[in-house]
């Protein structure tokens, strides 16, 4: 597939957030209605069908906020959507949930219960909010009780609402008049106490709380017959509790978060005791559901699980929905494949990773075609692909390894090499370059001994980029250019910006993002590397002068696509800059991402963002992603590629004109095939009349000019032009000579 040149025709750029199959979601809360499971994640609502065996996801609905609580009544799911308030989603057809109404609350909606025509929300800093939902399409604020502290949970019992408050007592609020809710009692009384959540059974309240009563009490039984004067009955010193509390029969299920869901026998309320604990995973969400036989628990990033709790002492996991945290991506645009690596955490000590290969011929709809599982954690936010291999690093306990996977058949990837090693990886043909401290180690994937050579660099390296026979390496405050043939340093440019990492190059530009220290600014540098002996700094910009968090020290990245530079700003999303004129470089767009943008890749008009734990997809609208000489429709009229690429002796240029014979009749089509160097000079010109009966043709180029002279190594552009339009392919000509001691063994 040819390389597309981008022409910026407008600064009015918008982005369409596309669905992605590579999403890691925080499962926060759940409700079960018959055979349907309604989960909320920070992305919105997810509906699963479950009869027996494994639950099957049947639909998703993305909300605009950060969904944390859900309550389902009849045909509606009521969602506490954080800064987006209350969302009412129709689930009459679970396969196609649709937003019906929205009421933006003053604070941040965290939990919700619904009764009759009112929804009661824990609105964090705004306390309790009551919304009239008699008309689900037009919900409106009916009343509120503010000034009671940061409210996290709500429980309704008749005309009383029990609100869990962070760092304060649980409040008992009279809501008999929704327009004027008011506090009538609280528990525990006094200072330095808190009550987070409660469930009510007749005159008893079971509370997740924290206070001192001879010991730290995190679970309490309280008599609330007189709401104005709740009386302590009994308590337990269990691990610190969180939102999430249910009573089933004579058992209380309480969320202790990191320590699992404790099961407490309250047959005798004055003497509660722990009968069991479900601690399948390290993390628990804020919501769960239990009945006589089953426990349905959310686990934040670790997904959710279903457990058999008929034996309260030994709950047994029946199913666990594993949530993959996506941390690495790499692309092979020449073959329209992308590679995504994610991790699944079993516990603190054990991880396994998965590599998924997706067909991105239509980048807006990646289609997974192959996968490979490995033991260990893919722990570097970096992968590198060059057909037919992809490389990435895996950590197993205290040891690090480099994994080489053959992806020549994307449907059945095969792990071919697994060797001990660590560092920043860059793959070029069958040669792997590993930047490890002050060494640039070189491996031949096909060689039995793997490692074949190494170069010493003057300081610890942060990142590496290979182009032709040159290695571009960033150290603390400088850019180094090394010859891979001689091992010598050719060029050097001091830039004075510490921690320059995740570089990108598209000849003749090289971009170096830099991240100083917390509390400082960060930005990118743009170099002209057309002369490797004396690279020159063209541009230095500061993106933000506000304090940045520690993760930004390691994750700022960029990518160059012709005259566009895509710059990741970690917690601030990504920018697009116009670098067509080094004297006038400017930002044309910014898009925030849900988490923390770590790297970016442009495929056609779709931007792929490695967003800390998910791969986000954005279609760029109004960016002017049009070929400068050749439109998208014209590109579709020809299939065009050069293989191999890079090449040494020769490359075969194949093209197929997808014209219809009845449009051409029997006349010949004039086809021009020209090869340009990076200065724009034509070095080889082919004039090829092609009959309409012979629309598929291949031409071999041996790296010589029209006079038969051998051309120097470097980047060249092959341009195919017909009367219908044109397209272009970039190729790299190598003039390498591997001898003893250099990419070989003596």
N, C-alpha and C positions, 0 to 999 in steps of 0.2 A: 504494500500500500504506500502510495507516495506521501511525501511530507507536505503538509499544508502550510502555505504562507498566510499570515494573518494581517489583515488590513483593518486598522482601527477607524471606524466610520462614525462612531458616536461615543460620547462619554456618558450617556444615559444607560448604564449597564444594570441589568437585573439578573437575579439568579432564581432558578426553579429548583427547589429541593426535591430530588428524585428518591423514590423508594430504593433501598439498598438491601441485598440479602446478607450483608455482613455487619450486623448490628448487635452490640452487646447492651442489653437493657437491664436496668435495675428493677427487679420485681419487688414492688412495694406493698401491695395489698391485694386481697382476693375475696370474691364472693362466689358461692356455688348455688346455682338454681337448677335443680333436677340434674340433667346430664351436661350442663354447660358450666364452664369455669370462666369467670370474668376477672381478669388480672388488670391492674394498672401498673405501668412502668413510668419512668420519667418521660417516655415518648407518648404515652396516651393509654388507650384501652386495647387489650388483647383478649380475644375470645377463643377458648379451646372447647372442643367436644370430648367428653370422656364418659364412657360406659364401663369399660374394663380394659385392662392392658395399658397402652401408652396413649396419653391425651394427644389430640391432633389440633393444631392451630387452624381455625377456619376463617379468621378475619382479624384485621387491625384497624384502629382508628387513631390517627395522630392528632393530639390536642396541641394547642399553642403554648401551653404552660409546661408544668413539671408535675404530672399526675402523681398523687400520693395516697389518696383514699377513694374508695368506691362503695356505692350502695345501690343495689338493684331492686327495683319495685316494678312489677308488671312489665311493660314494654320499654322501660327507661332505665338507663344506667346513669346515676348521678355521680359526677367525678369532681373531687376536690383537686383543682388544677393549679395549685400554688399561686403564682402571680397572675394567673388568668381567671381566678375566682372559681365559680361553679359552672361546670359544663353539663348539659343534659343531652344525652345521646340516645337516639332511638335504637333499640335492639329487637324490634319486632321481627325483623329478619336478621338473625345473628350473622349471616354471611355478608351483609351490607350495612353495618352500623352507620348512622348518619347524625350529625349534629342538629339538634332541634332548637336549643336555646342556650344562652350564656348570660351569667350575671357576674360582672367584675366586682369582687369584694374589696373593701378598703385595704385589707392586709394580704396575707398569703394563706390560701386555703389548704389545710393539711389533712382534715378528716371531715366526714360527712355522715349524717344519719337523716332519714326521711320518715315522716309520719304524716298521714293525711295530706294536707296541701302545703306543708312546710318542710324545708330542708334546713338542718341545723349544722353549722360549719365551725370547726376550730380554725380561726382565722389568724393564727400566730400572734403577731404583735397587736392585733386589733381585738383580741378576745373572742367572744362568741358572736356569730352573725346568723340571723334568721332570714331566709329567703322564701318568699311566697312563690310556690311552683304550681298553683292551681291551673295556670295556663303554661305548660312546659315550654312553649315557644317564646313566651314573654315573661321570664322570671324577674322578680324585682326585690330589692332590699326592703324587708318588712320591719326589722328591728335589729338592735345590736347591744351587746353588753361589753363595753370596752374598759380599759384601765384595770384589768384583772391580771395582767401578765401575759407572757407568751403562751398561748393556748395550743396544745398539740393533739388533743383527743376529745371526742364528745360521746356521751352515752345518754340516751333518753329513757326516762321512766315516768310514764304518765305526764304530768305537767312540770317535771323537774329535769333539768339537764345537768349532768356531772361533767365538768370540763377538766381535763388534765392540763396542768400548768407547769412549765419548766421553772425550776428553782423557786417554787412557791407552792402553797397548799392547793389541793384539789378543791375547786369551787362548786357549790351546789346552787343552781340558778333557777328561779321560778320563771317559767315561760308560759304561764296560763294566759297572759296577754302578750302575744308575740311582738307587739309594738313597744312594750316596756319591760323587757327581761331585766331581772335584778337578782343580785346575790343574796341568798338567805342563810348560807352556812358554808363551812369549809373544814377540811381535814387534811393532814393533822394541824392542830392549832400551834401557834408559836412561831419562832424564827428558825432559819436554817433547816427547813423541811421542804419536801416537794411531794406532789401527788400527780402521777402522769396519766393513769388510765383507771377505769373502773368498770365493773359489771354489777348489775343490781338483781337481787333475787328477794322479792317481797320486802322485808324490812332490813335486809343485810346488804351491805356493799362490800365487794371484794376489790381491793385497791392495790395497784402497783405504785409504790411510794418510796420515800426515804426519810427516816427520822431515827432518833436515838431513844431506845427504851431498854436500857441495860445492855443492848447490842444494836447494831445497825439493822433496822427493820426495813425490808424491801417489799414485803407483802403483808397486808393487814386485812383483818375482818373487822368491819365497823357496823354498828347498829345505827341505821338512819331512819328509825321510826319517827324521830323528831329531827327533820332536816336542819333545823336551826341549831341543834345541839347534837351532832354526831358523836357516838361514844365508841371508844376503842374496845374491841372484844378480845382479839388475839392477833399474833403476828409471827412471821418467820424471818430468820436471817438467811435469806438466799442471795445469790448474786444480784447485782444491780439490775433493775427491771426497766422496761421500755414500754412504748405503746403496744398494745396487744394483750387482750385478756378475754377469756370465754369460760362460761360454766356449762358443763354437760353432765347431767345427773348430779352425782355427788363429787365430781372432779372439777377442779379449776385448772385451766391451761394458761400459763403466764409466760410472756416473752422476756427472757433474760439476755436477749441478743447474742453476744459472743459466747454465752454459756448454754445456749439452746432453749428449748421450750420445756419448762418445768411443769410436772403434773402433780397437783396438790389435792389430797383427799380432805374434803371439808364436810364429811358426814357429821362430824361433831364440830360445829363452827368454833367452839372455844378451844379446840385442840387440833388445828390443822397440821398435816405432816406431808412431806414429799414422798410420793410413791414411785416416781420415775422421771426420766428426762429424755427428750429427743434432741440429740446433739449431732445429727448427721453431718452438718457442715459448720464451718467457722462463723459464717455470717447469717443472720436472720433479718428478714424484712420487718416492717412494723405491723403487718397484718397476717392473720392466718384464720383458718376455720376448722372446727372439730365437731364430730358427732360421736355416736356410740362406738363406732368401729374405725373411723378414718380421721386422719389429721392432714390437712392441706396447708403447707408452710411455704412462705416466700423467703428467698435467700439473697436479696439484692442482686449483685452481679453473678452470683453462682446459680441463678435460675430459681427453680422451685422443686418441691418434692411432695410425694404422697406416701403416708405411712399408715400401717395397720396398728391401731392402738388398743386392740381388744385385751392385750396383756399390757396393763399400764406400766408395769415395771420394765418391760423390754419392748418398746416400740420397734417395728420392723419396717424398713423402707421398701415400698412396693415399686416406686418409680422415682427417678430423678431426672429432671429436665436440665441438661447441662448447657450452660451459657458460655459461649466462646468469646473471649476477649481478643479482638483483632488488633494486632500490634505491628504488623509488617506488611508492606506491599511492594511488588516489583512488576514491571511491565515489559512485554515483548511486542511492541507496536507493529513490527514487521510481520508478525504472524497472528496479530489480533488476540493475544492471550494475556491475561493478567494472573498474578500469583498473590494470594493472600494467606498470611500465616497468623494463627491465633492460638491462644492458650486456654486450657481448662484446668482450674485448680481443684484438686481433690482434697487437699489439706495443706497445712503449713509446709510439709516436707515433700509432697508429691504433686507433680504437674505432668500433664501431657499436652502435646501441641498437635495442631492439624494444619496441613498445607492444602489449600483448595485452589484449583485451577479453573478459571472462568473464561469463557469465550466472550470477548468484548467487541466483536465485529459491529454490534450495536451497543455502544458504551452505555446507553441509558438503561439497558436491560441486561446486565451481566448474567450469563447462564453457566452455572457450575457444571463442569464436565468430568472432573476427576478430583480425587483427594488422597492424602497420605497422612497417616497418624504416626507420631513418634513419642517415645517416652522422654520427658524433660520439658523444659520451658524455652520457647523461642524468646530470648530476653533482650535482644538488641532491636531497636526500631529501625531495622535496615535489612534489606534483601537486595540481591543483584541477580539479574537474569541476562543471559546471552545464549540464544538457542544453540544446542538443545538442553542447556543446564540452568538451574537456579541454585544459588547458594545462600545459606543463612546460618546463624549460630544457635546452638542448643545448649542449655545449662542443665546438668544433672547434679543435684546437690552442690558440692563445691568444685566440680569440674566443668570445663567448657569445651564444646566440640564444634567443629565446622561440618555442616551437613551439605552434601552435594547430591542433588536429585536430577535424574534424567527425565526430562519432560518432552522428549521427542514424540511420544504418544501421550497427549494430554489427558486421555481417559484412564491411563494406567501409569501414573508416575512411579518411578522406581528410585529408591535411595541407593546410590552407587558408591559413595565414599562417606565415611564418618570418622574423622580424625580429630585428635585433640588439638585445640587451638582457640584463639580468641582475638578479637580486634574488629576494625572496620573493614568490610569486604567490598571488593570491586572485581567483577568478572569481565573478561575480555577474551572471547573465543574460548579456548580450553585453558587459559591462564587465569589463575586467581591471584589477586593482590590483597594482602592482609596487612593493614596498618596497625602495628602492635607496639605502642610506646615509641621508642626511637628506632624501630626497625620496620622496614617495608619488606615483608616476606613474600616470596613468589612461589606459587605451586603450579604444577602441571597436573590437571585433573586426570589425564590419561596415563601419567607416569606411575609406575609401581610404588615409588618412594614418596610420591605426592609433593613434598617440599623440594624444590630444586635450586633455589638461590635466595639471596636476601641483600638488601641495601641498607646502609646506615644513614639516618637523617640526623641533623644537628640538634633537634629538640623533639619533645613528645608531639606526635602528630594527632590532629583532631579529625581530619577527614581526608579522603583521597578521591580523585577523579582521573580516569584514564582516557586519553584520546590519542589515537594513533600509537606512536612510540614514546609518548610523553606521559609522565605522571604529575598531576597537580596536587600538591600536598599543603594543607594549612597547618601551621604550628601556632603557638600562642598569639603572636602578633605579626606574623609574616605569611606570605605566600611563596612556596618553593616550587620550581619546575625542574623535574629530574628527567634525564634521558634513560629510558629502559634498556637501550642498547649498550651504552657505556657505563651506566651507573653514576654518571657525573651530574652535578647540579648545573643546570644551564642558566636559569634565571632566578631572580629573587626580588621580592617587593615588600618592603616594610610598610605595614598599614596602621600600626599603632592601636589596633582594636583587638582586645583580648578575646580568647575563646571563639575564634572563627571556625565554624563547623558547617557540615552538610552543604557542601559546595555543589554547583551545577555549572555545566558549560555547554554552549552551542556556538561553535566557532563563528566569529572570533571573540565572543564574549564569554567571560567567566564571572559568576556571581559568588560572593562570599558573605553569607549572613554572619553576623557576630553577636554574641551575647556577653556583655560584661558581667557585673556582679549584681546581686539583689540590691534594689534601690537605685540602680543606674538605668541607662537607656540602652536600646538595641536597635539594629538596623541592618543594612547590607551595603556591600562594596561592589562596584562593577569594574572589572579589569578588561583591558584589551590585551589578548594573548596572541595576537597574530605574529608577533616576534617573540618567541619563547625566551630569548636571551635577555630581553629587556621588557618585561610586562609593565604596562602602565595603568595606574589607577585613574579611571574615568569619572567615577561618581562615588560619593560617600553621603549617606543619608541617615538621619536618626528617625526611627518610626515613632517611638514612644519615649517620653522623658519621665514617665511615671514609674513608680516602683513595680518591679516584676517579681513573680514568685520564683522559688528555687528551680522548678521544673524547666523554666525557660532557659536555664543555664546550659541545657543539653539538647534542646529540641527545636530551636529555630532552624528552618530549612527553606529552600527555594528551588525553583525550576525555571529554566529559560526555554521558551519556545519561539524561535526566530526573534521577533522584535517585542515579544511580551515576556515579562518577568513575573512569576508567581511567587509570592513571599508569604511564608507561614509566620504568624505572629503569636504562636502558642494560644494562650487564652483569649486572644483577640481575633481569631479566625485567620483569614488570608487576604492579601492585597493582590491586585494586578497593576503592574507598572508598564508604561510605554517607554522602551529603551531604544526606539528606532533612531533617535538623535541624541548622542551622548551629551550634547550641549544643552539639551532640554528634556530631561527625564522627569516624568511626572506620574503620579498615581491616578488611575482611572476608575478603580472600583475597590470595594472592600466587602467581604461577606463573613459574618460571624458564624461560628460552628458550635454545635451543642456542647462540646467538651474542650479539647485542647489540640489545635491543629499542629501536627508534627512534621508532615511532609505532604507534598501535593504533586499531582500528575495530571496533565491535560491530554485527553483522548478525544479527537475531533472537537465537539463543542461541549464536552462533559468534563468537569473538573472532579477528579478523585482526591479525597482528602483523608489521610491517615489521621484520625481524630482521637488519638490516645487509646480508645478501646473499641472504636467502630470505624468502618470505612464509609464516609459520607460522599454522596454524589450530588453534584449541582450542574444543571444545564445553564450555560452562560447565554443570556438573552440581551441583544443590543450591543454585544461586544464587538460586532463586526467580524465575526469569525467567517470570513469569506476569503477564498483564494484571490490573491492580488491579480493574477492573470487568468485564473481558471476556476470556474464556479463549481459548486458541489455537484450539480447535474452533469457537468462535463466530466468530472472525475469518475462518475459512475459509468461513463461510456467506455472506459478502458480499464483493463486489468494490467497492472504494471509493477514489475519488481526486478531486482538485480540480486542474483545469488551466485556464489557466496558474497557476503558483505559483513565485515571487511574482507578484502581479497588480496592475494599476493601475485599469482601468475596471471589469472584472468577471471572475469566475472561474466556470467551469462545474463543478458538483459532480455527478459521475456515480456511481451505485451500481447493483449488480445483486444481488438476493437469490437465492442459489442454493438456494432451497427446491424441493422436488418437489411438483408440482401435486396428486398423489394424496394427499399429506399435508395440503394446505390445503383440499382440496375446492373449493368455489366461494366461500368466504368471503373477506372483505377482510382484509388484513394492516395493522395499525396501524404506521406508520413515523414516528418523530420525528426531525427534523433540527434541531439547535440549534447556534448559533454563540456561543462564549464569548470574552471578552477574557482577558488574562493574569491578571486578578484573580479569575476564576471567575464573573463576572457574565454572564448570558445577554443578548446584544445583538440576536439575531434568532432567531425561533422559527417553524419551518415544521411544520405538521401535515399529513401526506400520506397519506391512505388509498390503498393500492395494491392493485389486484386481483391475484389469483393468476395471471391471464392476462397481467398486465403487470408483470413482475418487474424489468425494466430501466428505470430512470428517470434523468433528469438535471434539475438545478435550477440556475438562474443566480443568483448573488449579486453585487450591484453595490457592495458595501462600505457599505451603509446599515443602520441599525437598524430596528426594527419601526415607527418613526414616520417613516421616510424620511430621517432625518438622516445626513449623511455622517460616517462614523466616521474617527477619526484613523489615521494610518499606524501599523503595528505588527504584532505577532503575534496571531493569533486561532486558536481551535480549533473545528473542526467535528466535532460528535458525532452519529453515526448510531445510532439505537436502535430495536430491534424487540423483540417478546416473546421472541425467541431469544437476544438479547444485544445487544452494542454494539461499536462501534469508533470510532476517532478519527483525524483528520487535522489537521496543523498547517499553516496558510497564513500568508503574509506579505502584508499590504496596503501598497502603496507610494503615496505622494502626492508624486510627483516632478514637477518642472517644469524641464526642461532648456532653458536659454537660452544666448545667446551668451556665450562665455568660460567656460562651465561645462558640460562634456560636449558641447561643440559648438564650431564655429569661428565667429569673428566674420565 
